[in-house]
């Protein structure tokens, strides 16, 4: 009886996953790559970011992203810091080209002179507007990123 229940459970998971995957394939694009720039007075940040759609719940896309770039600040002196952000995004109103987006994640800053000095991971939060057609193509984002004003330009496919 236990084997039959286990077989039923595994089969249900695979059938359910296949049905969801088939619904999801034509819904929206899955990949985005963009240049992200954020600045506010004495802080500047520039990244290249890859974003991947991992789920769709009703009219909301759930994405994850990872990037690499540089961060500079008056407080750290003239040296640049390597910047590695990782975040989870919720993109609302996916039926339209105009979206509201929120993201939460972490970012590591590493001093370029000494690769062994890793700073404590800092929180990453983003709220903004996103222009992205459901079929893909040009991507534009503007918003507030952990107290910095940010803008992104890229491509969705």
Protein Blocks (a to p, Z undefined) as FASTA:
>chain_A
ZZmmmmmmmmmmmmmmmmmmmmmmmmpcfbdcddddddehjaccddddddddfbdehjac
cdddddddddddfklojbdcddddddddddehklbmbdcdddddddddddfklmmlccdd
ddddddddddddfkgpjddddddeehiacddddddZZ
